[in-house]
Amino acid sequence: MISIKLPTDEATVRSLHIGDEVLLTGVIVTARDAAHKYMVTEKPKDLDPILRNNVIYHCGPIVKKVGEKWYMVCAGPTTSIREEPFEAEVIEMYGVRGIIGKGGMGPKTLAACKEFGAVYLHATGGCAAELACAMTEVLDVKKLEFGTPEAFWVIQVKDFPCTVTMDSHGQSLHAIVEEESKKVLESLLK
Amino acid sequence: MCQSPLIRFAHRSPNTNIMASAGGKYYNPEFQNPDDRGCNVDAKKLEVPLLELIRRTSTDLPSDIEDALKAGFRREKAGSPAKTAFQTMLSSVELSRRESLPLCQDTGALVWHIHYPDGSELLPVEKAIRNVIVKATDSSLLRPNAVDPISGKNSGNNLGEGSPILYFHPWKKKTWEFNFLMKGGGSENCGAQYKLPDSALGAGRDLDGVYKCVLDNVWRAQGKGCAPGVILVCVGGNRDTGMAEAKRQGFRKLDDTNPDPDLGKLEKRLMEDCNKLGIGPMGYGGKTTVLGVKIGKLHRLPACYFVSISYLCWSARRRQMTISGEKVKFSG
């Protein structure tokens, strides 16, 4: 297990390789479909200070408001590949160092990870309660008008568990598994 | 033990006592003639067990699914990402059950198949279901999941055009049976409908062709549907009925026997071969890629041969509730 404090830096991210299990502590920001489209088309400036050298989490949580305060009830990862058209540009534009999600991403994002120094971190899908346990405070929410699953939730996390499945050296565990399983598929389809 | 203050404050502790306010007759099961309306259920009273059905489905896995995850855990090599993934799944399920928290933040499409005594009034039951869905969303058992595709606006309470998904089936029995499935969106994106023959796959209009479609679909899904999933298939039918029937297969237990021996054989063969793909939990690579394969069939038009496939994520949230007079029974 490798502990990483957020915000982080390029050298730390470059030291990570696929298969590494990491624990994140610091601030992460949720962003999914509407949020990614918004970041790329509207290029909002107010997100810059919270995203630079930080980590984006592909997640549409279940939240609850008690009084004036928001709480995370459940917050597992959502499928990342939907953000493939946007992610490379988001990494470049905001200097994001990590993307947490599930299912992996494509060659465009992998190339951006290599060029700008970022990693893709896989959280276990469906483990929403366990992952919400690693969240200690909801610091802020932006664009709530997108609906609670689609808003930007700024969250303090402690020892948030994930696995590096795409690193900044051009390696993708997803590409490897896809390639190997394709060989088996072809032999079975013969 | 979860130390997060968020969980402790957000948690709805009274939920475990939902059934405390239940009781009394939901309807008269002794009715003789449906025309005398003796089978009509007291819809207001029904809301209590319906909410409990949603709570159980959202916060606890069926035992056969959990057992299959445990078996998957045992098969993986120590120290592998696959083993860690299974371990996280099992401990998260345990936490959800204990704290009454949704297993997954994506509480999915809400699919209901309801068998009812022939002649019963259905509109009050539909209304009761809609009412409890709003309540369950308010108490964070469900995420607001109904989005208008044009405006992008979330209805905020899970109600919308086509949501929930309700199927009513009359039968001669005097019991009500509610079958409830929460079908996540990430896995829904991994489903597909093949049309045979498919020359790219070399798949013809026979069970060998069906086999090729399913393998191809599981390979395409990789870990994106939250592997290891249960692969739900319908052979035949139309574009709409085929998909609905595939999804209905999700109510079957993993260890049941297909009434059609040929489909049963195909299920077994596909289960073995899908697991040879080595995609593993979350697509990390590993020995368990699917937990099960369930195949149904519908008569087709002479011109059409569809193979409809629905990917059910490992968090396969299905439950059944039967009501007979004043007896309520949950299973699944």
Interface residues (C-beta under 8 A of the other chain):
Chain A: G19 E21 A34 C59 G60 P61 I62 V63 K64 V66 Y71 M72 V73 C74 A75 G76 T78 T79 I81 R82 K102 G103 G104 H122 T124 G125 G126 C127 A128 A129 E130 L131 A132 C133 A134 M135 T136 E137 V138 F146 G147 T148 P149 E150 P161 T163 T165 L173 H174 I176 V177 E178 E180 S181 K182 V184 L185 L188 L189
Chain B: C2 Q3 S4 P5 L6 I7 F9 A10 H11 P81 T84 A85 T88 M89 S91 S92 L95 S96 E99 L101 P102 L103 C104 Q105 D106 T107 S140 L142 R143 P144 N145 V147 G152 K153 N154 G156 G184 G186 N189 L201 G202 K212 L215 D216 W219 Q222 G223 K224 G225 C226 D273 K276 L277 G278 I279 G280 M282 G283 Y284 G285 C313 W314 S315
